[in-house]
Amino acid sequence: MRHPRGAAPVGGLLLSLVLAACAVQPEAPDAEVATCEGRPRAHCVRSVSLGGRFACAALRDQTVWCWGRNDESQLGYDSADLCPERLSGGQTRAVACHMAPLQVPGLARVVALSAGGAHTCAVLSGGELRCWGGNVRGQLGNGSALPSRAPVAVGGLGRVVSVAAGAQHTCAATAEGAVYCWGANDRGQLGVEETPSVCAAEGAMGPCARTPVRVTGVANVVEVAAGDSHTCARTSGGGVWCWGTNTDGQLGAGTAGGRPTHEPQAVLLGVNPLRRVRALAAGDDHTCATREDGAVLCWGRHDRGQLGVAVPESFEPCTHACIRTAVPIVGYE
């Protein structure tokens, strides 16, 4: 899950952790599909995912409904609405949007979804993956760099059990415990050193993968979470591994600053690896985890109190205030 840069989405992270902890695993293709008949759709929501100024909800009838910004087709449908957006210089411009939820057409049997910077991906009941929206860095995983309003299939994965959309990259965990990523790799967020493509975005060229590449160095993965340019994975044993940018300790491995790394790093609690984790959620530059005993622990950027503890006096060696290992949120330990 990715949030607009500069925000401090602690509430959204906690909501994501609760939903993830209680999430229904992808069902067999012949599983009975629940319906929303006899109740308002607002009372039939299974999960919600927040993207960069837009949101999507997966309903119990296995449909997806989205609302908000739509300048890169991230809502999965055409919209004629325009919303004002304030620019850094004080001017405003109109951007495509839709202010109320509408169903994403051509998409059914959805059991999980994740919204990123300007794209969304959904896991279907049979383990297939569909993505739509912005695609400038190949984050849709279909081999193209063009945006798509219609959900496109991501091939070469097998049965997907978890998906996470970052700012301009996406990662998925499969039933075999493997992790695959695609999209931008300028900060090592794909978990591989070299990628097969170079993509242009915002006037610059950067390494990318337009189709999934496998992450090595971590196995038995059951859940993934993606931030702006870092990725974390939870293993079946309850450990957490992260890779990508580490300017503010978002890898949780006890360091900050330096070069990004594509090699998965074990998240620490003190000097020991974090254990017994049951759910993950990532913001732009920080990550939180729910442990089996109900404790919520966070690490990474902390200049707006997003880790739920006192802000440290020293910023060094972080770009901003940060905490470089997992710490319990006050009142949740």
N, C-alpha and C positions, 0 to 999 in steps of 0.2 A: 504494500500500500504506500502510495506516495502522496505527500501533501504540498500545497503551495509553499515555496521557499519563504522563510522568514516567519512562518507560523509556528506555534508551539502546541501541537495537537495531542496533549496528554489525554484528554477525554476521549478523542477518537481512537488513540492507541489502546486505552483500557477497554473500550467497546469492542475493538477488534480482538483483543485477547479473550474477552468473555465469549464472543461468538466463536472464535477458533477453538476454545476449550470445549465448547458444547456442540461443535459442528458435526453434522452427519457426514460420514465418509461416503465417497462416490458409490452409488448403488449399482447392482447388477442391471444389465440392459432390460431384463424382463420384470424388474421390480415394479410394484404397484405405484402409480403416480398419484400423489395427493392433489386435491383440488381446492379452490378458494370459493366454491359455491356456498352461498348462504352467509358469507361474511365479507366485509369490505376488504379490498386488496391491501389496504394499509395495515390490516390485522392478519395478514397472511404472508408476512415477510420472513424468510429464513435467515438471510444475512445481508449486510450492507457493506459496500466498499467505497471509500472516498478517494477520488483522484485529484488532479490539479484543477480545481474550480469546477468540478462536476462530480456526480455520484451515481452509483448504480445499485439496485437491489435485486437479489435473487428471491423469488417467491416460492412457496411450497408447492405450487402447481408447476414448478420447474421452468417458468418464464423469467425474463430479465427486463427490468424497467429502469430507464436512466433519465437524468435531468441535469441542467446546468449549462456550462460552456460547450459549444459545439463547432468551433472553428476548424477542427481537424477530424470531424465526423466521429468524435469519441462517444457520442450518444447512440450511435448505431442506426440513426434515422435522420432524414432531412428535416430542418426546422427553418421557419421563416422569421422567427423572433430575433431581435437585436437587443443586446444589453450594453450599457456604457462601461468602458474600462478606462481607468485613469492611468496615464503614462507617467514616467518618472519626471518629465519636465512640467507636469501640471496639466497638460492637455488631456483630452478624452477622445476615445474612438469607439466605434460600435463594433461588437463582435457577435457572431452567430451564437445563439443560445436557445434553451427552452426552459421555462420556469416551472413546469409541472412534469411529473413522471409520464413517460410514454413507453410502450413496449418495444423492445428491439425485435423487428420482424425477422422471420427466417431462423429463429433460434429457439430450440426446445430441449427438454430433458437436461436442464442445467442444474448441477448440484453444488457448484462452488464458483466463485468469480473473484477477480482482483482488478482494481482500477489503478492506472499509473498516471504519468504526467499528462498524456493526451491519448491514451489507448487503454483498452480493457480486454481481458482474456477470461474465458469461461470454460470450466470442465464439465463435460457432458456425462451422463450416467454410465456410459460404457467406457469412460476414460479418455475419450477423444478431447482435443483442445481446439477452441475457436477463439480468434482474436480480431479486433477491429479498431479503427481510429488512426491516429498519427503513426507514421512509419518511416520517418526521415532517416533513422538509424537502423532500420530493419527490425524494429521491435515487435512486429507482427509475426515474424518467423516464417513467412511464406515465400522467401526468396526475392521479394520485391523491396523497393524503397518508396513505393507510392502509398498514400493513405487509402483506407478502404472503409466505406460505410457499412458494407455487408460483412458479417463475420467470415473469416477465412480459416481454413484448416491448417494446423501446424503438424507437419509430418515427421516421421522418424523418431517418435518418442515412445511408442508403446502405450501402456495404460497409465495415464496421469492421475496422481492422487493429491497433488497440491500445486498451485500456481501462484506466482507473485510478480506483479508488474511494478517496475521502478519508474524513474523519470523517463528514460529512453532505453530501457532494457527489460527483459523478462526472463524468469527462471521457472523451471518446473521440476518436481520430484515425481519419479515413476514408481510403479508397484514393485519394481526390482530394487528400489532404494538408491537409484542413480539420480544425479542432478544434471539437467541440461539447461543452457542459457543461450540467449541470442539478443542482438541489438548492439547498443554502444558498448565499447570496451576501452575507452580512453582512460579509465581509472582502474582497470583490472576487474570490473564488476561482473564479467562473465566467467571468471575463475579459470581463464586460460591465458597463456602468455602471448600467443599469436593468434590472430583471427584472419579468415580468408579474404576479407573485403576492407575497403576504405569508403566511408560514407561522408557526404557533405552535409553540414548543418550549421546554420547561423554564421555563414561565411567562412567556415573552417572545415578542414578535412580531419577525420578521425577514424581509428580502427573500429571495425564493427563486424558482426556476423549476421547475415540475413536469414540464416537457417540455424537450427539448434546445434550447439557444440557441447560435448560432454565435459563436465568438471571432474578433475581427478583430485585425489587427496582427501576425499570424504566419501563415506559409504553408509548404507543403511539409513538413508534420509527419508523422513516421513512428512516433513513440512519445510517450506521455504518462505522467506520474507525479504522484500527488496526495498531499499531506500533510494535516495537520489542517485548515488553512484556506489553503493555497497550492497552486498547480499549476505544473508545469514541462512543457515540450514540447521534444523533440529533432527537429531538421529533417533532411532528407535530406543536407544539406551538413555535418552534424556539429555544428551550433551548438545552443545551449540557451537557451530563453526561459522566464521565470517571471513569475507574477502572483499577487496576493492579499496576505495579511498579510506584513509585513516587520519585525515587532518585533525579531527576532533575525537580521536579514540573510539570511533564508531565500530571498530572490529572487536573491542572489548578484551584485547589480548595483553593489556598492560602498557601499551605504547601509544604514541600519538605523533602526528607530523610525519615527516619523511616521505618516501615514495609510496604510492599505492602498491598493493600486492595482489597478485592473482592466486596466491597459494592460501588455501583455507587455514585460518588461525583459530585455535580453541579459545572460546570466551572463558575468562577467569572470574572466580569469586574469591577475592583475596589473592592467594598465590596458587590456588588449586582450580582445576577446571570446574566450570559450572555444571551441575548435574540435576537430574530429576525435573527437567523442564517439560511442560506439556503443551505450550502454545507460544507463538512468537508474533510480534508486530513491529514494523519498522516505519519510522518517520524519515524526513529528509536525511538527517545526520545523526540519528540516535535510534536505539532499538530497545524494546522491552520484552520480557519473558514472564510467563506465569509458571510457577513451580508446582509440583504435585501437592505440596502442603498449602497451596493458596497464596503464597508470597509472590509479589510482583517485583521484579528486579529490572533495572535499566542501566544503560551505559551510552557514552558518546557525548555529543554537544549538549551544553547545559547553560547557555547564556540567558535563557528565558525561564529557567526553572523546570524545563521539560523532563528532567529525571526524577522530580519529586522529592529532592533533598536540598539541603542548604547549598548555595552556589559557592564553590571554592574561591579563596582569595587570589590564588595564583592561576594565570591562564597558561603558563608555560608547561609543556612545549606545544600546547594546543593553539590553533588559529583563533578559537574562541574559548570561553570557559568550557571545561569538559571534565568528565570522569572516565578513566581509561579501563576500568574493570566494572563488572556488574555490582550494583549496590541496591539494597532493598528500598523501595519507596516508603517514606515515612508513613506510619500508620498501617502498612500492609505487610511488614516483616513478621 
